[in-house]
Amino acid sequence: MNETMKKICTSNNNPLGLLAVRVVMGIIFIGHGWGKLFAEGNPDKFAGWLGSMGIEPSYILALCAGAAETFGGMMLIAGLFTRLASLSLVVLMLVAIGFVHLDAGMFGKGGYEFQLLLLAGVVMTLIQGAGKYSIDEMLANK
């Protein structure tokens, strides 16, 4: 394999890629969690929606989901206790896919393709950790 192809085809394990994924996922999770906790009528509105699907105790679960997304997203961005945040978000995405989106199929209205993509991202950070540009890394190297 020539040098150009080798550069194109091999990984350089640049930590900026992991940082970019963490920040974008964090922003998305914060946006969704914030809405569940603080947007108009929430968490009552979100709890009512959960209850309408038979998911109980709906109010406590609404608070848990909103907190996991909001604070888990913040932790992803900061790279603080990243594996713990990722684990909570893995569970949340599995529940969202299994209880809310699975019946709609992968694509289309109500499908689970978005949640599956987020699940893949948080599985990656669960396995990989936060990477070089994180509070986790700073704490580990003290």
SULFENZI-V909774 format. One line per field, one symbol per residue. ss: DSSP state (2 for helix, 1 for strand, 0 for the rest). Layout:
ss=???
This chain:
ss=0022222220000022222222222222222222222200000222222222000002222222222222222222220002222222222222222222222200000000222222222222222200000022222200
